[in-house]
């Protein structure tokens, strides 16, 4: 294969027509009519490495090639895809999930089929969806609202009057839900209608 280098991209030879692909996926070199990856360095500074772990040169493309590639990515930090298997990044154990932002925000803290899901109510209880939205019970891999008590203690009850249990989420069921809420005091939205507080 003859590689034609037209100009530099990212500090290593690359085609001028490849600038966008160089930045996004590390394909910095024009070969014929295609942009390809030719240097590990181009892979490691590409957006796709930072976000998704596609940090190693495999053939003429950038891909995950080891656990280290996956572990430094934002998807490891955010959704727990920190392990490497069969050429891709996945969550491979509960620890990957428990250290992820997804666990803290949505209670999805346990491994299920290589992704992180909510397995028990204990996963949901410390999460932001519980404290903010009253979604404190695990069901089918996610945290949902399952009782009025959790809704009544949530931020969304205090702020928006969504203090009663609906289907898997908290709603405004009675005018009394709305009357003590910030939306009533501040904006006059004091009547429950179709699950929300509205202006009468």
N, C-alpha and C positions, 0 to 999 in steps of 0.2 A: 504494500500500500504506500502510495506517495502522499505525504502530508504537505499541504501548501500552507505556509504561515504568512498571513497578510499584514498583521500588526499585532501589537501587544495588548493583552487583556489580563488584568489582575497581576501584573508583574511577570507573567510568563507568556511566551509567544502564543498569540491567538488571533483569529480572524476578526476583522472589523465588523463583519456581518454577524459575528457570534457574541457581541458584547452582552446582549440581554441574557442569552443562555449561559454565558460565562458567569455572570453574577448570580443567576438563579440556581443553576444545576452543575456548574463547573465545566460545561462543554465549551471550551475556549478556543479550540483549534479548528479551522476550516479544512476539511478533507473532502475534495471534490465539491459536492454541493451540500454537504452535511457538516454540522458542528459536532465535534467529538471531544471527549476528555482525553488528555495525554499526560497529565501530571497530577500526582497526589496533592500537590500544593493547591492546585486550582479547585480540587474537590473540597479541601478542608476550609477554604474561605468562602465557599458558595453558601447561599441562603439555605439550600436544601440540606446541607450538612448541619448548620446551626439549628434548623428547625426539626429535621427528621432523621439525622444520623447518616445521611448519604455522603460519607466522608472519605471513602477509599476508592482508588482507581481499580476497577474490575473490567478488564478488556478495554473498551473505549468509552465507558460510562462510569459515573460515580455511583457507588452503592454502599450500603452497610457491609462490612466485611468481618467485623468482630464485635465483641461486647463493648469495647471502648468507644467505638463509633456511636453506638446507641446510647451509652451512658451519659455522654456529654450533650445530648440533644435536648431541645426544648420539649419534645414530646415525652421524653423520660421525666422531666420535671413536671410537666402538666398532666399527663395521662398514664404515666408509669411504664411506658414502653422502653424499658431500660435493658432488656436482655436480647441476645442475638440468637437466631435459630433459622436455619434454611434460607439464608440470604436476606433476612428481614429482621426488623426490630419488633419485639413483642414484650408484654408483661409476662414473666415466666414464674413468678412466685408472689406470695402475699406481700413481701417486703417491698417489692417494686411498686405495688399499689399503695401501700400504707404511707410511703414517702412522697407520693404525688399530690399535686394541687387538687386533683379530682377527688381525692379522699377528704381533704379538708373542706372543700366547697360543697361537694355533692354526696359525700358519704360512700363513694364507690371505692372501697378499700380492700376488697378481696378478689383473688384471681378466679376468673371463670372463662374458660376457652380462650386463653391468651389475652384477655382484656380485663379491665378492672370493673367490678360490679359491687353493689351493696348486697351483702349476704344476710346480715342480721340487723335487728334494730340497734344493736350496739355500734354498728358502723355508722348509722345515720345520726344517732343522738348527739355526737360532738360537732356535727357538720354545720355549715352555714345554712343549708337548706332547711335544717331543723329549726335553728334559732331565728332565722329570718322569715321563713315561709311556713313553718309548722309541719314540714315534711320529715317526720321522725321515725317512720316505720319502713322496713325493707319489704319490697314486693317486686318480684320479677326482675331483680337486678338493679332496681332504683329505689330511691327514698320517696315515699308518698305521705300525704296526710292521712291519718287513720283514726284520729279521735279529736273531739272538740277541745279537750284540755291542752293539747299541743298547739292547736290553732290560737287559743286564747292567750297563750304565753309568748306568741311569736311577735316579731317586729311588724309584720304585715298587718296584724290585728291592731296594734297601737297606731300605726301610721295610716292604714287604709280601711280599717274596719272589717277586715276579712277574718272573722273570729269564730266562725262556725264551720263544721265539717261538711264539705261537699263530696264529690266523687274524686278521690285521690288528691284533693287540694282544699285549701281553706277558702271559704266564701263569706260574703255578708248575707245572712239568712233573715235577720230581723233588724228592724230600725235601731234596736238597742245596740247591735254590733257597731253601727256607724256613729252613734251619738257621742261616744267618748273618744272617737278616733280623731287624729290630727286633721284628716280631710274634712271632717264636719266643723271643727273649731276654726280652721284656717280658711276653708273654701266653701263652707255651707253644704257639703255633700253629706247629708244626714239621713237619707232614706235608702233602705236596701231595695235594690231592684235588679233582677236577673243576676244575682250573685255578687253585685258590686254596690258601693255606696254612690249615690247620685244626688244632684240638687233636686229638691222636690218641685 
